[in-house]
Each structure stands twice: as structure tokens, then as C-alpha cells.
């Protein structure tokens, strides 16, 4: 399979012996196309983040949704010897089969992640993590350059200052990422009320 890119809003996937398959709209998340990427929620880094509890809570909601909908999860750690491991609040909620990426580059699009993503077969990347204006921003930039559709959970990313947080979001919006929020992402993936997945997730949103 190869891909045809049509601006920042859609991706057409095309089989080598067939016609165009359906468009993937960046403003409409689809569980079969989605992947959750959690960037650098590590102990020593997060101790400096005033909004860390908000980020933990919303990331855990997205992890619960990913578990119910069988959405793959990737977790990155920036130089864990220096910044520590992923915080317990997130680590205890991770699925056993999640994919870990240890890195020293600020962008998570290093060798291990670049090698994993093609085999995952997912084009829509939902991003949480820290810091908004550094590792989240650089990772988003690289994912967009590679043709992925990126959705930011704006209430599940953080920076040490509000100015850097807002600037990071604006930069990513200007590049073509969708700046969304945890509840919008979850309800978009659930599609409708009444399903077993909705019944499992909805009590967590109250």
C-alpha cells in the first residue's frame, strides 16, 4: 500500500492494484486508524509542571478509552536515567502490550518509533505529554512531515509556563495539527451512546 497526500486535511490510502480507498479526515477520529502517543510523562520532569494532575487524569481517561477500543499505545521516555521513569499515575494504567521508546532526541520520531509506526498501520496519532513547546511540538512537527494526522489533547499536555504552553499549541495548529481536548477525542472515538464501550467509559467522565 502507498499513500496519496491531499493537503493537511485528508489522507487517501491507495492499494497498488486497486483504486482509492476512503479518505481519512483529520477532524474525524476513527478507532481503526487511531494510535495514542504519550510523550515523556516522567517523574523529575513532571515535578516542575503545575498542571500535572490535570494531565495525569486526562491521559488516564484516554488510556481507558484506548483499552476499550483496542487502540495501540506508545509511551516515550526522554533520557530516563536523568529524568526518571514514567510517573506511577500513568504507568499503572498502561496496557501490558504498550510500546516503549527510550530517546535522547527531543522529537520522539527517532529510530525505534519510526520503525514501529509503519507496522502499526495507524494514520491518526493522538498526542499527550510534556513539554508542549519542546518534545510534543517537535514530535508533532515530524509526524506531520511524515504524513500522519495529529490530534493534540490540549488538556493532556503541559509546559512549565502558560506562555510556552500556549505558544506550543499555536505552533502545532499552524502546522496542521488538530488542537482538541480529551472529551471531544473520547466521544469522537465512541461515536454513539449505548455500546458496551460507551457504558464502560461514560462513568469515568462524570
N, C-alpha and C positions, 0 to 999 in steps of 0.2 A: 504494500500500500504506500502511496505517496500523497502529499498534501498540496492543495492549492490555497494560497492565502489571498483573501479579498479584503484589504483594508484591515482596520483594527477590530471590526465588529463581529466578523464571522470567519469560520474556517470551513471549507468544503474538503471532505476526505474523498479520495478517488481511488478505486481499485485499478490495478494495471490492466485488467481485461474487462473492465466494466465502465459504467457511466458514473456520474456524480452521485454520491450519497447525500443524505440530508445535511443541511447546514447546521453548524454549532454556533448558536447565538451567544455572545459574551454576556448578555444581560439575562439569560435564562439558564440557570444551572440544571444539569441533568446528572442524576446519580451514577449512570453508567459511564459518564465522561469525567466525573469529579475525582479529585485527589486532595487530601488535606496535608498541608505542609506546615509544620510547627518549627519556627526558627529560634534557636538559642534562648530558650527559657531556662536559664541556668542560675544556680544558687548565687554566686557572687555578683553576677550581672544584675539579677532581678532585685537584689537588696537595695540597689540605687534607684529603683523605679517606684514612684509614688502611686502609680495606678496598677501595681502588680496584682492586687486581689481581683480587680475587675478583669484583667487579662486572664488570670487563672480560671475564674468562674466561667467566662465565655468560651475559653478554649476547651474546658471540660464539657460544656454543652455541645460543642462541635464534635468532640471525640465520641460522646454518647450517640450523636446522630450518625457519625461515620460507622460506628459499631452496628447500629440497627440496619443501616442501608448497605453495609459491606463495601464501604468506601476505603481505599487504601490510605495509610497514614505514613508520613515520613517525618522524622524528628532529626534536627541538626543540632550539633554542639560545637561551639567555637572554642578551640583550644581548651578542652575540659581540664587539663592539668592546672591551668591558671584560673579559669572561670568556674570550675566545678561542674558537676553533672547536672542533668535536667532536674528541676525542683521536684520534691516529692509530691506536691499538689497535682502535678501533671503526670509524673512518672507512674503513679499508682493507677491512673486512668487510661494508660496506653494499652492498646491491644498487644497480645503476645507476639503477633506476626508483623509489628510495625518495622519499618526500615530505618536504621540509624545511619547518619552521615556525620563523621567527625571531620572538622575542617580547620584550616588556619586562614584561608581567604575569607574576606567579609561576605562575598557572594556565596550562597550555598550551591551555585551551579559549578561545582568542581567535578573532578573526575568520577567520583563514586555516584553522585546524584545524576550526572549526565549519562552514566552507564545504565542507571536503573530506570529512568523515565521512559525511554523508548519501549522497553519491555512491559511497562505498566499499562500502556495503551490508553492513557487518560490525557485529555487535552485541556481540561478546565482545572486550574490549580487554585485552591482556596488557601489563603496565607494568613497565619497568625505569627506573633513572636516579637522579638526585640533586636536591635532598636529600630524604630520605624524609619529613621532617616539614614541608617547605615546598612546593616545586614539585610533588613527587609527590603529597603529601597534597591540595593544593588542586586539582590536575588530577583526581585520583580523585573527590573530592567533586563537582566539576562534571559529570564523566562520569556518575556515579550519578544525579545530579539530572536529567540528560537521558535517563535510561532505559537506559543501557548497562550491561552486566555487566562488571565489572572484576576481573581476576585479577592480584595482585601477585606477582612473583618476588622473594620476600623476600631471597634470596641474590644478587640483582642490583640491589638498591637500597642506598643508604648515606646516612649523615649524619656530621657531624664528631664527634659524641659518641654513645656507645651509648644514653644516656638518650633523646636525641631520636629516634634510630632506632627504639627500642622503642615510644616514645610515638606516633610516626607510624604504625607498624604497627597499634597498638591502636586508634587513632582510625579508621583505614580499615576495620578489621574491624568496629568498632561501627557504621559507616555502611552496611555490607553488602557490602564488597569481600571477595573470597576471597583469603586470605593463603596462598600456595602456595610452591613452590620450583622451581628450573629443571628438575630431573629429572622431577618429577611433571608439570609442564607438558608437557615433551617427550614423555614416554611416553603421556600422555593424548591428545596430538595424533597420535601414531604408531599408536595403537590396538592393533596386534598385531605380532609378530615375523614376519620372512620377506619383507616387502615391500621393493622397491628403496629406498624412503625410509629404512626401518629399517636396511638394510645400509649406507647412506651415513652415517647419523648415529651408530649404535651405537659404532663405533670411537672417536669423539670423546669418548665418555662414560667411557672406561677410564682 
